Amino acid sequence: MNFDTSMPIYLQIIHLLKKKLIKGEIEPGSKMPSTRNLAHHYTINPNTAGRIYKEMEREGLCFTKRGLGTFATDSKDKIEAIKQEIAAELIHNFTLGMNELGYSKSDMITIIKESEEL
């Protein structure tokens, strides 16, 4: 994975794991990789992998069962909330960038409608 130097690696991986959860690549309630396996998979420090799971647990995206490991949330409401949060972020970044280019809201709507035809 190529990491963006402008954002901490652990946040980038959390974002990626959120997308995998939304898309169903990580099944709700399924066992997550161990911190060691997560660290190996993304070529990161095991402490960073632990930090990823701590942050995700704080956000309610996963939970730990002592002695069994870490599991993805099984809350469909939480997964839908994450999906809407990411969508809002994408829309915000899109409109901000388009405004910087001088596009109005109606211009953006027209561009989006035209791109749907592709």
C-alpha positions in Angstrom: 0.0 0.0 0.0 1.3 3.5 -0.9 0.7 5.8 2.0 0.0 9.5 1.8 2.6 11.4 3.8 0.2 14.2 4.6 -1.9 11.9 6.9 -0.9 9.5 9.6 -0.7 5.9 8.4 -3.0 4.5 11.1 -5.8 6.9 9.9 -5.3 5.8 6.3 -5.7 2.2 7.2 -8.7 2.9 9.4 -10.3 4.6 6.4 -9.5 1.7 4.2 -10.9 -0.8 6.7 -14.1 1.4 7.0 -14.5 1.1 3.2 -14.0 -2.6 3.3 -16.7 -2.9 6.0 -19.1 -0.7 4.0 -18.5 -2.7 0.8 -19.0 -6.0 2.6 -15.4 -7.1 2.1 -15.3 -7.4 5.9 -18.4 -9.2 7.1 -20.3 -7.7 10.0 -19.3 -9.5 13.2 -16.4 -11.4 11.5 -13.1 -11.9 13.1 -10.5 -9.3 12.2 -6.8 -10.2 11.6 -4.6 -10.3 14.7 -2.6 -7.1 15.2 0.5 -9.1 14.1 -1.2 -10.1 10.9 -2.5 -6.6 10.3 1.0 -5.2 10.8 2.4 -7.8 8.4 -0.3 -7.2 5.8 0.2 -3.4 5.6 3.9 -3.5 6.5 3.5 -1.4 9.5 4.7 -1.5 13.1 2.7 -3.8 15.4 2.2 -0.8 17.7 0.5 1.0 14.8 -1.7 -2.0 14.2 -2.7 -2.0 17.9 -3.5 1.7 17.7 -5.7 1.1 14.6 -7.8 -1.4 16.6 -7.9 0.8 19.7 -9.2 3.7 17.6 -11.7 1.6 15.7 -13.0 0.2 19.0 -13.3 3.7 20.3 -15.4 4.5 17.2 -17.6 1.4 17.7 -16.3 -0.2 14.5 -14.9 -3.3 16.2 -14.8 -5.0 19.6 -12.4 -7.3 21.4 -13.3 -10.6 23.1 -10.6 -11.4 25.6 -8.7 -14.5 24.4 -10.6 -14.7 21.1 -9.5 -11.6 19.2 -11.0 -8.5 17.6 -14.3 -8.6 15.7 -15.9 -6.2 13.2 -19.0 -4.5 14.4 -22.2 -6.4 13.7 -24.3 -3.2 13.9 -25.9 -2.5 10.5 -26.8 1.0 11.8 -23.2 1.7 12.6 -22.1 0.6 9.2 -24.7 2.7 7.5 -23.6 5.7 9.6 -20.0 5.2 8.5 -21.2 5.0 4.9 -23.0 8.3 5.3 -20.1 9.9 7.0 -17.7 9.0 4.2 -20.2 10.1 1.6 -20.6 13.5 3.3 -16.8 13.8 3.4 -16.5 13.0 -0.3 -19.3 15.5 -1.2 -17.7 18.2 1.0 -14.3 17.7 -0.7 -15.9 17.7 -4.2 -17.9 20.9 -3.6 -14.9 22.6 -2.0 -12.7 21.7 -5.0 -15.4 22.7 -7.6 -16.0 26.0 -5.8 -12.3 26.7 -5.9 -12.5 26.2 -9.7 -15.4 28.7 -9.9 -18.3 26.3 -10.4 -21.7 27.1 -8.9 -24.0 24.6 -7.3 -26.1 24.4 -10.5 -22.9 23.9 -12.6 -22.0 21.0 -10.3 -25.4 19.4 -10.6 -25.2 19.7 -14.4 -21.7 18.1 -14.4 -22.9 15.2 -12.2 -26.0 14.6 -14.3 -23.9 14.6 -17.5 -21.4 12.2 -15.9 -24.2 9.7 -15.1 -24.7 9.2 -18.8 -21.1 7.8 -19.1 
